[in-house]
Amino acid sequence: MAFIDAALVMVSGIGCAAGYHIATAGTLGKADVYAAASVLVAINFVLLTVVQHGYRLKNITNLPRTFRLTLTTWTGLFGALLAIAFTMKVSEEFSRGTTISFYLVGLIVLLAWKMTAARWTAHALRTGAFANGRAIMIAEFGLASSSNAVDDLGQHGYRLVRVMEIPPRDLASPLLLSQLAPRFEELIAFAREQRIEHVFLLMNWSRQHAIDSILDALKILPIPVHLVPDPNAARFLRYPLVSTGNTFTAELRRAPLSWKERALKRMLDLVGASLALFVFAPVMLVTAMLIKLSSKGPVFFRQTRHGFGGRAFKIFKFRTMRVLEDGPTIRQAQKNDPRVTPIGKWLRKTSIDELPQLFNVLKGDMSLVGPRPHAAAHNDEYEQIIGNYAFRHHVKPGITGWAQVNGYRGETRTLDLMQKRVEYDLWYINNWSVRLDLQILARTLIVAFGRPSGTAY
């Protein structure tokens, strides 16, 4: 990867210099100067990527991280080298056209190569192409077949040549070493003969005596021993690991967004809502006229919803029904609901009825992206029967959300559907980022306008 990165950078630099000078002056120009500069850029780019662990397998396959790393490293490197060239008064040696084209072409070529490398590496990992590290596993009986650990190890460079399973009753015995001494002796001999490089332990982490005993039995082998998370621990270790002093904790539930994150999200909301109002103003005006002409009643429908911290606010929507329910009992819209007006049915299918919520975003009651706010009556009901439901109020509610772009939009006929929607909402809260918000907004346009939901009645 490093060699190809360097080669692509040098080819891009020399190629841009030669192409630009031939196109503008009809000559190659200072080819030796540009070749030397390209080598310098290539060496520094590779070194900076190495320092940031950009060539590790797990980072190569993490395409978003790879793109960010490449963009920031490439841009920062160019900025630093240009500053040095200016300080040393050698910047006049390089034409602006060549420098700009080198930056753009080099970046595009590197990103295209990183995308190709990520896909190829991910495929190679899935097929076990990098499984060259010979390893053995000592596992509690039944865990090796039910855990994903064996497949995971095979996909990340380890080749399990043997699995030794131990029954739970033996692991619980205080005489584990004496009872299984022949098996451990045979395993040690096998490890020496086969030049084993790693040992993995897969058992319940509560079996401290068994783990200590196995470590004692294997102390003669000069190879690392790894403790694989058991199914219970693995469930929690999927959460972000946070440094808390001298130890690490799994952040099972993140705190509400920090003031910097809230400011960033608010900026996105203000810019996005203002732009959306400008774009959709004609649509909203025509919609208001159609509602007024097709049925009696107001253009807008206002209903009590709960927002950040559970605070109540009035949500704005285009009226799509003949009723204006906002009390302790509210019935969800269903298929062929007689309360829905003819124009209202189309508005709900296309989500145009949600556009007035842009005013809620500008007021600060809502965000462009977040958990969808439910009617107050439904909110109170679900808080009683779904354990983590109230956690949805740790962020502002949104016009669209992670649950909606994953198919959980419209009527929730069963409790299971609502629980699934809440599950997606909680995932969004725990994994929030500006990139995720932009991704959800892009997918919303496809879901709402490209292929309207079959459950939005």
Solvent accessible surface area in square Angstrom, and as a share of the most:
residue,aa,sasa,rsa
1,M,66,0.29
2,A,33,0.26
3,F,166,0.69
4,I,70,0.35
5,D,0,0.00
6,A,20,0.15
7,A,33,0.25
8,L,46,0.23
9,V,1,0.00
10,M,61,0.27
11,V,103,0.59
12,S,10,0.06
13,G,2,0.02
14,I,77,0.39
15,G,42,0.40
16,C,16,0.10
17,A,4,0.03
18,A,26,0.20
19,G,40,0.38
20,Y,79,0.30
21,H,30,0.13
22,I,95,0.48
23,A,87,0.67
24,T,87,0.51
25,A,68,0.53
26,G,58,0.55
27,T,81,0.47
28,L,99,0.49
29,G,41,0.39
30,K,97,0.41
31,A,50,0.39
32,D,106,0.55
33,V,45,0.26
34,Y,15,0.06
35,A,32,0.24
36,A,64,0.50
37,A,25,0.19
38,S,2,0.01
39,V,60,0.35
40,L,92,0.46
41,V,10,0.05
42,A,1,0.01
43,I,93,0.47
44,N,43,0.22
45,F,2,0.01
46,V,23,0.13
47,L,102,0.51
48,L,72,0.36
49,T,4,0.02
50,V,77,0.44
51,V,110,0.63
52,Q,68,0.30
53,H,87,0.39
54,G,8,0.08
55,Y,49,0.19
56,R,123,0.45
57,L,61,0.30
58,K,132,0.56
59,N,15,0.08
60,I,12,0.06
61,T,44,0.25
62,N,64,0.33
63,L,45,0.22
64,P,53,0.33
65,R,70,0.25
66,T,12,0.07
67,F,61,0.26
68,R,128,0.47
69,L,20,0.10
70,T,2,0.01
71,L,85,0.42
72,T,86,0.50
73,T,10,0.06
74,W,0,0.00
75,T,61,0.35
76,G,44,0.42
77,L,9,0.05
78,F,17,0.07
79,G,42,0.40
80,A,51,0.39
81,L,39,0.19
82,L,88,0.44
83,A,57,0.44
84,I,91,0.46
85,A,14,0.11
86,F,153,0.64
87,T,104,0.61
88,M,129,0.58
89,K,160,0.68
90,V,59,0.34
91,S,42,0.27
92,E,129,0.58
93,E,68,0.30
94,F,59,0.25
95,S,36,0.23
96,R,203,0.74
97,G,20,0.20
98,T,4,0.03
99,T,28,0.16
100,I,104,0.53
101,S,31,0.20
102,F,18,0.07
103,Y,53,0.20
104,L,90,0.45
105,V,61,0.35
106,G,1,0.01
107,L,20,0.10
108,I,115,0.58
109,V,48,0.28
110,L,1,0.00
111,L,44,0.22
112,A,56,0.44
113,W,53,0.18
114,K,6,0.03
115,M,67,0.30
116,T,82,0.48
117,A,3,0.03
118,A,5,0.04
119,R,166,0.61
120,W,155,0.54
121,T,5,0.03
122,A,27,0.21
123,H,100,0.45
124,A,5,0.04
125,L,11,0.06
126,R,151,0.55
127,T,89,0.52
128,G,28,0.27
129,A,63,0.49
130,F,56,0.24
131,A,14,0.11
132,N,111,0.57
133,G,13,0.12
134,R,56,0.21
135,A,0,0.00
136,I,1,0.00
137,M,0,0.00
138,I,0,0.00
139,A,0,0.00
140,E,19,0.09
141,F,129,0.54
142,G,31,0.30
143,L,31,0.15
144,A,16,0.13
145,S,104,0.67
146,S,86,0.55
147,S,25,0.16
148,N,121,0.62
149,A,12,0.10
150,V,47,0.27
151,D,93,0.48
152,D,75,0.39
153,L,23,0.11
154,G,23,0.23
155,Q,60,0.27
156,H,86,0.38
157,G,16,0.16
158,Y,58,0.22
159,R,110,0.40
160,L,41,0.21
161,V,45,0.26
162,R,78,0.29
163,V,60,0.34
164,M,9,0.04
165,E,55,0.25
166,I,0,0.00
167,P,31,0.19
168,P,59,0.37
169,R,186,0.68
170,D,26,0.13
171,L,3,0.02
172,A,70,0.54
173,S,18,0.11
174,P,107,0.67
175,L,110,0.55
176,L,1,0.00
177,L,60,0.30
178,S,79,0.51
179,Q,94,0.42
180,L,14,0.07
181,A,36,0.28
182,P,92,0.58
183,R,98,0.36
184,F,5,0.02
185,E,117,0.52
186,E,85,0.38
187,L,1,0.01
188,I,21,0.11
189,A,55,0.43
190,F,43,0.18
191,A,3,0.02
192,R,135,0.49
193,E,134,0.60
194,Q,57,0.25
195,R,196,0.72
196,I,8,0.04
197,E,80,0.36
198,H,38,0.17
199,V,0,0.00
200,F,10,0.04
201,L,2,0.01
202,L,0,0.00
203,M,0,0.00
204,N,51,0.26
205,W,96,0.34
206,S,85,0.55
207,R,58,0.21
208,Q,128,0.57
209,H,95,0.43
210,A,1,0.01
211,I,19,0.10
212,D,90,0.47
213,S,11,0.07
214,I,0,0.00
215,L,78,0.39
216,D,64,0.33
217,A,21,0.16
218,L,4,0.02
219,K,156,0.66
220,I,107,0.54
221,L,13,0.07
222,P,131,0.82
223,I,37,0.19
224,P,67,0.42
225,V,46,0.26
226,H,63,0.28
227,L,70,0.35
228,V,20,0.11
229,P,47,0.29
230,D,6,0.03
231,P,74,0.47
232,N,93,0.48
233,A,19,0.14
234,A,36,0.28
235,R,123,0.45
236,F,73,0.30
237,L,70,0.35
238,R,184,0.67
239,Y,80,0.30
240,P,66,0.42
241,L,104,0.52
242,V,55,0.32
243,S,71,0.46
244,T,67,0.39
245,G,70,0.67
246,N,167,0.86
247,T,77,0.45
248,F,141,0.59
249,T,61,0.35
250,A,28,0.22
251,E,61,0.28
252,L,87,0.43
253,R,129,0.47
254,R,41,0.15
255,A,67,0.52
256,P,59,0.37
257,L,10,0.05
258,S,53,0.34
259,W,170,0.60
260,K,132,0.56
261,E,48,0.22
262,R,119,0.44
263,A,49,0.38
264,L,86,0.43
265,K,12,0.05
266,R,64,0.23
267,M,116,0.52
268,L,35,0.17
269,D,3,0.02
270,L,73,0.36
271,V,96,0.55
272,G,19,0.18
273,A,0,0.00
274,S,59,0.38
275,L,112,0.56
276,A,20,0.16
277,L,30,0.15
278,F,164,0.68
279,V,86,0.49
280,F,48,0.20
281,A,50,0.39
282,P,84,0.53
283,V,56,0.32
284,M,18,0.08
285,L,117,0.58
286,V,83,0.47
287,T,4,0.02
288,A,24,0.18
289,M,108,0.48
290,L,73,0.36
291,I,1,0.00
292,K,122,0.52
293,L,145,0.72
294,S,62,0.40
295,S,24,0.16
296,K,195,0.83
297,G,34,0.32
298,P,62,0.39
299,V,28,0.16
300,F,85,0.35
301,F,34,0.14
302,R,132,0.48
303,Q,8,0.04
304,T,31,0.18
305,R,23,0.08
306,H,37,0.17
307,G,3,0.02
308,F,62,0.26
309,G,56,0.54
310,G,29,0.28
311,R,156,0.57
312,A,66,0.51
313,F,22,0.09
314,K,79,0.33
315,I,0,0.00
316,F,42,0.17
317,K,23,0.10
318,F,3,0.01
319,R,6,0.02
320,T,7,0.04
321,M,26,0.11
322,R,140,0.51
323,V,57,0.33
324,L,91,0.45
325,E,54,0.24
326,D,60,0.31
327,G,31,0.30
328,P,131,0.82
329,T,117,0.68
330,I,23,0.12
331,R,121,0.44
332,Q,52,0.23
333,A,11,0.08
334,Q,82,0.36
335,K,141,0.60
336,N,119,0.61
337,D,12,0.06
338,P,109,0.69
339,R,25,0.09
340,V,17,0.10
341,T,2,0.01
342,P,102,0.64
343,I,31,0.16
344,G,0,0.00
345,K,107,0.45
346,W,121,0.43
347,L,0,0.00
348,R,49,0.18
349,K,59,0.25
350,T,19,0.11
351,S,17,0.11
352,I,12,0.06
353,D,4,0.02
354,E,34,0.15
355,L,20,0.10
356,P,0,0.00
357,Q,0,0.00
358,L,7,0.04
359,F,83,0.35
360,N,0,0.00
361,V,0,0.00
362,L,61,0.30
363,K,128,0.54
364,G,21,0.20
365,D,39,0.20
366,M,0,0.00
367,S,1,0.00
368,L,12,0.06
369,V,1,0.01
370,G,1,0.01
371,P,3,0.02
372,R,27,0.10
373,P,6,0.04
374,H,17,0.08
375,A,6,0.05
376,A,22,0.17
377,A,17,0.13
378,H,27,0.12
379,N,4,0.02
380,D,78,0.40
381,E,92,0.41
382,Y,20,0.08
383,E,65,0.29
384,Q,150,0.67
385,I,92,0.47
386,I,13,0.07
387,G,82,0.79
388,N,71,0.37
389,Y,0,0.00
390,A,55,0.43
391,F,10,0.04
392,R,6,0.02
393,H,19,0.08
394,H,59,0.26
395,V,5,0.03
396,K,60,0.26
397,P,8,0.05
398,G,0,0.00
399,I,34,0.17
400,T,8,0.05
401,G,0,0.00
402,W,33,0.12
403,A,0,0.00
404,Q,13,0.06
405,V,9,0.05
406,N,46,0.24
407,G,58,0.55
408,Y,52,0.20
409,R,37,0.13
410,G,32,0.31
411,E,24,0.11
412,T,13,0.07
413,R,144,0.53
414,T,75,0.44
415,L,77,0.38
416,D,103,0.53
417,L,55,0.28
418,M,3,0.01
419,Q,75,0.34
420,K,73,0.31
421,R,14,0.05
422,V,4,0.02
423,E,99,0.44
424,Y,54,0.21
425,D,1,0.01
426,L,25,0.12
427,W,111,0.39
428,Y,2,0.01
429,I,3,0.01
430,N,31,0.16
431,N,62,0.32
432,W,21,0.07
433,S,41,0.26
434,V,42,0.24
435,R,131,0.48
436,L,12,0.06
437,D,1,0.01
438,L,91,0.45
439,Q,67,0.30
440,I,0,0.00
441,L,47,0.23
442,A,55,0.43
443,R,76,0.28
444,T,31,0.18
445,L,103,0.51
446,I,102,0.52
447,V,19,0.11
448,A,4,0.03
449,F,92,0.38
450,G,59,0.57
451,R,157,0.57
452,P,65,0.41
453,S,19,0.12
454,G,55,0.52
455,T,37,0.22
456,A,9,0.07
457,Y,39,0.15
